[in-house]
Amino acid sequence: MTIHDMTAVDLLAAYKSRKLSPVDVVDAVIGRIEAWEPKLKALYAPDFAGARKAAKASEKRWQAGTPQGALDGVPITIKENIATKGVPVPLGTAASDMTPAAADAPAAARVREAGAILLAKTTMPDYGMLSSGRSSFHPLTRNPWNLAWNPGGSSAGAGAAAAAGYGPLHLGTDIGGSVRLPACWNGIFTLKPSLGRVPVDPPFLGRVVGPMTRTVADSALLMGELSKPDPRDHMSLPLATIDWSAGLLEPKGLRIALYLDAGSGLPVEAETKAAVEAAAKLFADAGAAVEPLQGFLSPEMLHLQDLFWRVRSWVDFSALSHARQASVLPFIADWCRGGADVSGAMVIRGVNNYMAIRAAATRATQPFDYVLSPVSPVPTFPAQWETPTNDVNRPLEHISFTMPFNMSEQPAASINCGYTKEGKTIGLQIAGRRFDDLGVMRLSKWYEQARGPQKKWPEPS
């Protein structure tokens, strides 16, 4: 296996045995990036000189037998909306004032404390409000499986970087599907944790930071650091003792829901449905009781969620100067304007809808130990499109399976479960009860072994 394809778990073992040094690894990963990045455009603010300097310091610690922490010497990328000290946080938009961040956000601080080596930030679309690699600030980010395809978003660069071999560890954020959708469309693994499991600054309804990796074990390794407390998140959970490295969870005896019709949004495409059903059969064959789950997200709920986010974004957009408004991606600008002139009563309906989705998701899924569903009802789409519908009037039609679990605060993973005839990756969502992040990880680990061999990771053409 080439160095850039090695997992974080394997790299740490190689450091300990002195078969590899962090200097070797960082050089190899930078070489991989240099081969891919001119076409992929997944990175923002790369700092390869700083990474090489950090690798030399890590090498000395490993030679002395005193690693700094659980991630010492392992390369990592961080989504650009997760602040890192001294680097501007443009939020994917050319309307940003590019003020450098005063401090590391909690997730960035935790991985640095653990010794991870930050290679670069990764791209996102304007304000993180697209499931796409389109941005008014960054060049168009593409999918390494096929450069004509979309990597998804809003953790666009992170998803593409993980699939392309830009090192083993990547951090993204998710408020409606933004780590799971790029995981789905790039064939990688991710966990959207329970709200508050990973401290976020600033916190917001449904917003989480999640690991994006090629393997479940690497995400578990990251969660061990990300889940440490930080007082800046007033919505964070109390510190919990969680053995993130725990073994796989056998499905035998579990009650598992198969959720194939969300009740709203795009219908599930045939190849996606077949792949998810085939995955569910593996769980059933292993002794789980797999039962159908009826859709619980109505079209009205989806519409009101869209309206609520439009109003929230309009408040920020309308505060910009006309010059800055003109620099925002036109799709996003049009979408924000849909939140203007909305009555106070309608805004309150949108707020109440958040609680209604939360209640509906919890009520529907509570009888089950876990829920299996598609991540997205459709495979990836053209790189130049903003969404799978490419329609500003139907912007959320693809997130009916993902968004409810943000509102209900339940953990949900995305893991590859197959490929379309065109070779597009298909994501299986595994969701659990609130706070059962470890259970979702362990069940994902079981499926990772049960699903069989995957296609080789894409290579630069």
C-alpha positions as CSV (number, residue, x, y, z in Angstrom):
1,M,0.0,0.0,0.0
2,T,1.3,3.5,-0.9
3,I,1.8,5.8,2.0
4,H,-0.9,8.3,1.0
5,D,-3.4,5.4,1.1
6,M,-2.5,4.3,4.6
7,T,-5.0,4.8,7.4
8,A,-4.3,6.9,10.5
9,V,-4.3,3.7,12.6
10,D,-1.7,2.1,10.4
11,L,0.4,5.3,10.3
12,L,0.6,5.5,14.0
13,A,1.6,1.8,14.2
14,A,4.3,2.5,11.7
15,Y,5.6,5.5,13.7
16,K,5.7,3.4,16.8
17,S,7.7,0.6,15.1
18,R,9.9,3.2,13.3
19,K,9.0,1.8,9.9
20,L,7.9,5.3,8.8
21,S,8.4,8.8,10.1
22,P,5.9,11.7,9.9
23,V,8.4,13.4,7.5
24,D,8.1,10.5,5.1
25,V,4.3,10.6,5.3
26,V,3.8,14.3,5.0
27,D,6.1,14.4,1.9
28,A,4.2,11.5,0.4
29,V,0.8,13.1,1.0
30,I,1.9,16.5,-0.4
31,G,3.1,14.7,-3.5
32,R,-0.3,13.1,-3.8
33,I,-1.9,16.5,-3.4
34,E,0.3,18.0,-6.1
35,A,-0.7,15.3,-8.5
36,W,-4.5,15.8,-7.9
37,E,-5.1,19.4,-6.8
38,P,-4.7,21.2,-10.1
39,K,-7.8,19.4,-11.3
40,L,-9.6,18.7,-8.0
41,K,-9.4,22.1,-6.3
42,A,-10.3,20.7,-2.9
43,L,-8.0,22.9,-0.7
44,Y,-8.0,26.4,0.7
45,A,-4.9,28.0,2.5
46,P,-2.5,25.1,2.2
47,D,0.5,25.4,4.4
48,F,3.0,22.7,3.3
49,A,6.0,24.5,4.7
50,G,4.3,24.6,8.1
51,A,3.3,20.9,7.8
52,R,6.8,19.9,7.0
53,K,8.1,21.8,10.0
54,A,5.5,20.1,12.2
55,A,6.4,16.7,10.7
56,K,10.1,17.2,11.7
57,A,9.1,18.1,15.3
58,S,6.8,15.0,15.4
59,E,9.6,12.8,14.1
60,K,11.8,13.9,17.0
61,R,9.1,13.1,19.5
62,W,8.5,9.6,18.1
63,Q,12.3,9.0,18.1
64,A,12.4,9.9,21.7
65,G,9.3,7.7,22.5
66,T,7.3,10.7,23.6
67,P,4.5,11.3,21.1
68,Q,2.5,14.4,21.9
69,G,-0.9,12.8,21.7
70,A,-3.1,10.2,20.0
71,L,-2.8,11.8,16.5
72,D,0.9,12.8,16.6
73,G,2.3,13.1,13.1
74,V,-0.9,12.2,11.2
75,P,-1.9,14.6,8.4
76,I,-5.3,16.2,8.6
77,T,-7.3,18.8,6.6
78,I,-10.0,21.0,8.3
79,K,-13.0,22.5,6.6
80,E,-12.5,26.2,6.1
81,N,-15.5,27.2,8.4
82,I,-13.8,25.6,11.3
83,A,-11.5,28.4,12.5
84,T,-7.8,28.0,12.6
85,K,-5.7,30.8,14.2
86,G,-4.4,33.3,11.8
87,V,-6.3,32.1,8.7
88,P,-9.3,34.0,7.3
89,V,-12.6,32.2,7.4
90,P,-14.4,33.2,4.2
91,L,-17.3,30.7,4.6
92,G,-17.0,29.9,0.9
93,T,-18.1,33.3,-0.3
94,A,-16.4,36.2,-2.0
95,A,-18.4,38.5,0.2
96,S,-16.2,37.7,3.2
97,D,-14.1,40.4,4.7
98,M,-11.2,37.9,5.1
99,T,-10.4,38.8,8.8
100,P,-7.9,36.2,10.1
101,A,-9.3,34.0,12.9
102,A,-8.2,35.0,16.4
103,A,-8.1,31.4,17.7
104,D,-8.6,27.8,16.8
105,A,-12.2,26.6,17.0
106,P,-12.7,23.7,19.4
107,A,-12.2,20.9,16.8
108,A,-9.1,22.5,15.4
109,A,-7.7,23.0,18.9
110,R,-8.3,19.3,19.9
111,V,-6.6,17.8,16.8
112,R,-3.6,20.1,17.1
113,E,-3.2,19.3,20.8
114,A,-3.2,15.6,19.8
115,G,-0.3,16.2,17.4
116,A,-2.1,16.1,14.1
117,I,-0.4,17.9,11.3
118,L,-2.6,20.4,9.5
119,L,-1.9,20.4,5.8
120,A,-4.6,22.8,4.6
121,K,-8.2,23.9,5.0
122,T,-10.8,22.5,2.6
123,T,-13.4,24.2,0.4
124,M,-17.1,24.8,0.9
125,P,-19.9,26.6,-1.0
126,D,-21.2,30.0,0.0
127,Y,-22.2,30.0,3.6
128,G,-22.3,26.2,3.6
129,M,-25.8,26.3,2.2
130,L,-25.3,24.1,-0.9
131,S,-24.7,20.4,-1.3
132,S,-22.2,21.2,-4.0
133,G,-18.6,22.2,-4.8
134,R,-19.8,25.5,-6.2
135,S,-18.5,28.7,-4.6
136,S,-18.0,32.3,-5.4
137,F,-14.7,32.3,-3.5
138,H,-13.1,28.9,-4.2
139,P,-12.5,27.4,-7.6
140,L,-15.0,24.7,-8.6
141,T,-14.3,21.6,-6.5
142,R,-14.7,18.3,-8.4
143,N,-15.2,14.7,-7.5
144,P,-12.1,12.5,-7.8
145,W,-14.1,9.5,-9.1
146,N,-15.0,11.6,-12.2
147,L,-14.0,15.2,-12.6
148,A,-17.4,15.9,-14.3
149,W,-19.2,14.9,-11.2
150,N,-20.1,16.9,-8.1
151,P,-18.3,16.1,-4.8
152,G,-21.4,17.2,-2.8
153,G,-21.3,19.6,0.1
154,S,-21.1,21.6,2.0
155,S,-18.0,19.7,3.2
156,A,-17.1,19.5,-0.5
157,G,-13.3,19.7,-0.3
158,A,-13.1,17.4,2.7
159,G,-15.1,14.7,0.9
160,A,-13.0,15.0,-2.3
161,A,-9.7,15.1,-0.4
162,A,-10.5,11.9,1.6
163,A,-11.4,10.0,-1.6
164,A,-8.3,11.3,-3.4
165,G,-5.9,10.3,-0.7
166,Y,-5.0,13.7,0.8
167,G,-4.1,11.9,4.0
168,P,-6.4,9.9,6.2
169,L,-8.1,12.5,8.4
170,H,-10.5,15.2,7.5
171,L,-13.0,17.4,9.4
172,G,-16.3,18.6,8.1
173,T,-19.5,20.2,9.4
174,D,-23.1,19.2,9.0
175,I,-26.4,21.1,9.6
176,G,-28.6,19.2,7.2
177,G,-26.4,16.6,5.6
178,S,-23.1,18.4,4.9
179,V,-20.7,15.6,6.0
180,R,-23.0,12.7,5.0
181,L,-23.8,13.9,1.4
182,P,-20.1,14.4,0.3
183,A,-19.4,11.1,2.1
184,C,-22.2,9.4,0.1
185,W,-21.0,10.9,-3.2
186,N,-17.3,10.3,-2.6
187,G,-17.6,6.7,-1.2
188,I,-16.0,7.5,2.2
189,F,-17.2,7.1,5.8
190,T,-18.5,9.9,8.1
191,L,-20.3,10.3,11.4
192,K,-22.7,13.1,12.1
193,P,-22.5,13.0,15.9
194,S,-25.3,13.7,18.3
195,L,-25.7,17.5,18.8
196,G,-23.1,18.6,21.5
197,R,-21.0,15.5,21.3
198,V,-18.3,17.5,19.5
199,P,-18.0,21.1,20.8
200,V,-18.7,23.7,18.1
201,D,-18.0,27.5,18.2
202,P,-20.4,29.1,17.4
203,P,-23.0,26.5,18.2
204,F,-26.4,26.5,16.4
205,L,-29.5,24.3,16.0
206,G,-28.5,21.1,14.4
207,R,-24.9,22.1,13.6
208,V,-22.2,19.5,14.3
209,V,-18.5,18.8,13.4
210,G,-17.8,15.3,12.1
211,P,-14.9,13.1,11.1
212,M,-14.6,12.3,7.4
213,T,-12.3,9.3,6.6
214,R,-12.0,6.2,4.5
215,T,-12.5,3.8,7.4
216,V,-14.6,3.6,10.5
217,A,-11.6,3.0,12.7
218,D,-10.0,6.3,11.6
219,S,-13.2,8.2,12.4
220,A,-13.3,6.5,15.8
221,L,-9.8,7.6,16.4
222,L,-10.7,11.2,15.6
223,M,-13.8,11.1,17.7
224,G,-11.7,10.3,20.7
225,E,-10.2,13.8,20.4
226,L,-13.0,15.8,18.9
227,S,-15.4,14.8,21.7
228,K,-13.3,16.3,24.5
229,P,-15.0,19.3,26.2
230,D,-14.7,23.0,25.3
231,P,-16.4,25.7,27.3
232,R,-17.1,27.8,24.2
233,D,-20.0,25.5,23.2
234,H,-22.9,26.2,25.6
235,M,-24.8,23.4,23.9
236,S,-22.2,20.7,24.4
237,L,-22.8,17.5,26.2
238,P,-21.1,16.6,29.5
239,L,-17.8,14.8,29.2
240,A,-18.5,11.1,28.7
241,T,-16.2,8.1,29.0
242,I,-16.6,6.4,25.6
243,D,-14.4,3.7,24.2
244,W,-14.4,4.8,20.6
245,S,-12.1,1.9,19.7
246,A,-14.7,-0.7,20.8
247,G,-15.2,-3.6,18.5
248,L,-18.0,-4.1,16.0
249,L,-21.6,-4.5,17.0
250,E,-23.3,-7.7,15.7
251,P,-26.8,-7.1,14.3
252,K,-28.2,-10.3,15.8
253,G,-31.2,-9.5,18.0
254,L,-31.3,-5.8,17.0
255,R,-34.6,-4.2,15.7
256,I,-33.6,-2.2,12.7
257,A,-35.8,0.0,10.5
258,L,-35.5,0.1,6.7
259,Y,-36.5,3.7,5.7
260,L,-36.9,4.0,1.9
261,D,-39.6,6.7,1.5
262,A,-38.9,9.9,3.5
263,G,-42.4,11.3,2.8
264,S,-41.1,14.3,0.9
265,G,-38.4,15.3,-1.5
266,L,-37.0,13.4,-4.5
267,P,-38.0,9.8,-4.9
268,V,-35.3,7.2,-4.3
269,E,-33.6,6.3,-7.6
270,A,-33.8,2.6,-8.5
271,E,-30.1,1.7,-8.2
272,T,-29.8,3.5,-4.9
273,K,-32.9,1.7,-3.5
274,A,-31.5,-1.7,-4.7
275,A,-28.1,-1.0,-3.0
276,V,-29.7,0.0,0.3
277,E,-32.0,-3.0,0.2
278,A,-29.1,-5.3,-0.4
279,A,-27.3,-3.8,2.6
280,A,-30.4,-4.3,4.7
281,K,-30.5,-7.9,3.7
282,L,-27.0,-8.4,5.1
283,F,-28.3,-7.1,8.5
284,A,-31.3,-9.4,8.3
285,D,-29.2,-12.4,7.3
286,A,-27.0,-11.7,10.4
287,G,-30.0,-12.0,12.7
288,A,-31.5,-8.5,12.9
289,A,-35.2,-8.0,12.7
290,V,-35.5,-5.5,9.8
291,E,-38.9,-3.8,9.4
292,P,-40.1,-1.0,7.1
293,L,-40.4,2.5,8.5
294,Q,-42.9,4.9,7.0
295,G,-42.0,8.4,5.9
296,F,-42.4,11.1,8.6
297,L,-41.1,14.3,6.9
298,S,-44.0,15.9,5.1
299,P,-43.6,18.3,2.1
300,E,-44.8,21.1,4.3
301,M,-42.1,20.4,6.9
302,L,-39.5,20.4,4.2
303,H,-40.9,23.7,2.8
304,L,-40.9,25.4,6.2
305,Q,-37.3,24.3,6.9
306,D,-36.2,25.8,3.6
307,L,-38.1,29.0,4.5
308,F,-36.6,29.2,8.0
309,W,-33.0,28.8,6.6
310,R,-33.8,31.4,3.9
311,V,-34.9,34.0,6.5
312,R,-31.9,33.2,8.7
313,S,-29.6,33.7,5.7
314,W,-31.5,36.8,4.5
315,V,-30.8,38.5,7.8
316,D,-27.0,38.1,7.2
317,F,-27.2,38.7,3.4
318,S,-29.2,41.9,3.7
319,A,-26.7,43.4,6.2
320,L,-24.0,43.2,3.5
321,S,-23.2,46.2,1.3
322,H,-24.6,46.1,-2.2
323,A,-21.1,45.4,-3.6
324,R,-20.7,42.4,-1.3
325,Q,-24.1,41.2,-2.1
326,A,-23.2,41.2,-5.8
327,S,-20.2,39.0,-5.1
328,V,-22.3,36.2,-3.5
329,L,-23.0,33.1,-5.7
330,P,-26.1,34.1,-7.7
331,F,-28.0,30.9,-6.7
332,I,-27.4,31.6,-3.0
333,A,-28.3,35.3,-3.4
334,D,-31.6,34.4,-5.1
335,W,-32.2,31.8,-2.4
336,C,-31.5,34.3,0.4
337,R,-33.9,36.8,-1.2
338,G,-36.6,34.2,-0.8
339,G,-36.4,35.0,3.0
340,A,-37.1,38.7,2.6
341,D,-40.6,40.1,3.5
342,V,-41.5,36.9,5.4
343,S,-44.0,37.7,8.2
344,G,-43.2,37.3,11.9
345,A,-46.0,34.7,12.1
346,M,-44.4,32.7,9.3
347,V,-41.0,32.8,11.0
348,I,-42.5,31.5,14.2
349,R,-44.1,28.7,12.1
350,G,-40.6,27.9,10.8
351,V,-39.2,27.8,14.4
352,N,-42.1,25.6,15.5
353,N,-41.4,23.4,12.5
354,Y,-37.9,22.6,13.8
355,M,-39.5,21.1,16.9
356,A,-42.1,19.3,14.8
357,I,-39.5,17.6,12.7
358,R,-37.6,16.7,15.9
359,A,-40.7,15.2,17.4
360,A,-41.6,13.3,14.3
361,A,-38.2,11.9,13.8
362,T,-37.9,10.8,17.4
363,R,-41.4,9.3,17.5
364,A,-40.9,7.4,14.3
365,T,-37.5,6.0,15.1
366,Q,-37.7,5.4,18.8
367,P,-39.1,1.8,18.6
368,F,-35.9,0.8,16.7
369,D,-32.4,0.3,17.7
370,Y,-31.1,1.7,14.4
371,V,-32.4,3.0,11.1
372,L,-31.1,2.2,7.6
373,S,-31.8,4.5,4.7
374,P,-30.2,6.1,1.7
375,V,-28.1,9.1,2.5
376,S,-29.3,10.7,-0.7
377,P,-32.2,9.6,-2.9
378,V,-30.1,10.2,-6.0
379,P,-26.4,9.7,-7.0
380,T,-24.1,12.6,-7.6
381,F,-24.8,15.1,-10.4
382,P,-22.9,17.5,-12.7
383,A,-20.0,19.4,-11.1
384,Q,-21.3,22.8,-12.2
385,W,-24.7,22.3,-10.6
386,E,-25.6,23.8,-7.2
387,T,-28.0,21.0,-6.1
388,P,-29.3,17.7,-7.6
389,T,-32.4,19.6,-8.9
390,N,-30.3,22.7,-9.9
391,D,-33.5,24.7,-9.0
392,V,-33.4,27.5,-6.4
393,N,-37.1,26.9,-5.8
394,R,-36.5,23.2,-4.9
395,P,-33.1,23.4,-3.0
396,L,-33.7,20.8,-0.3
397,E,-35.4,18.0,-2.2
398,H,-32.3,15.7,-1.7
399,I,-32.0,16.1,2.1
400,S,-35.2,14.5,3.4
401,F,-33.2,11.5,4.7
402,T,-30.4,13.5,6.3
403,M,-31.8,16.8,7.7
404,P,-34.4,15.3,10.2
405,F,-31.5,13.7,12.2
406,N,-29.9,17.1,12.6
407,M,-33.2,18.5,14.0
408,S,-33.7,15.4,16.3
409,E,-30.0,15.5,17.4
410,Q,-29.6,11.8,16.6
411,P,-26.2,10.4,15.4
412,A,-26.2,9.2,11.8
413,A,-23.3,7.8,9.7
414,S,-22.8,7.5,5.9
415,I,-20.9,4.4,4.6
416,N,-20.5,3.3,1.0
417,C,-22.9,0.5,0.1
418,G,-22.5,0.2,-3.7
419,Y,-22.0,1.8,-7.1
420,T,-24.3,2.7,-9.9
421,K,-23.7,1.4,-13.4
422,E,-21.9,4.6,-14.1
423,G,-19.6,4.0,-11.1
424,K,-21.2,6.6,-8.9
425,T,-20.9,5.8,-5.1
426,I,-24.0,5.1,-3.0
427,G,-24.3,6.0,0.7
428,L,-26.0,3.9,3.3
429,Q,-27.2,6.0,6.3
430,I,-27.1,4.3,9.7
431,A,-28.9,6.3,12.3
432,G,-29.3,5.6,16.0
433,R,-31.0,7.0,19.1
434,R,-29.8,10.3,20.5
435,F,-26.4,9.9,22.2
436,D,-25.8,6.4,20.9
437,D,-22.9,7.6,18.7
438,L,-20.8,4.7,19.7
439,G,-23.5,2.2,18.7
440,V,-23.7,3.8,15.3
441,M,-19.9,3.6,14.9
442,R,-19.8,-0.1,16.0
443,L,-22.7,-1.1,13.7
444,S,-21.0,0.8,10.9
445,K,-17.8,-1.2,11.6
446,W,-19.8,-4.4,11.3
447,Y,-21.2,-3.4,8.0
448,E,-17.8,-2.2,6.8
449,Q,-16.6,-5.8,7.2
450,A,-19.8,-7.5,5.9
451,R,-20.2,-5.4,2.7
452,G,-17.1,-7.0,1.0
453,P,-14.4,-5.5,-1.1
454,Q,-14.8,-2.0,-2.5
455,K,-13.5,-0.5,-5.7
456,K,-10.0,0.9,-5.7
457,W,-9.8,4.5,-4.8
458,P,-9.6,6.9,-7.8
459,E,-6.2,7.9,-9.3
460,P,-5.3,11.2,-10.9
461,S,-5.7,11.1,-14.7
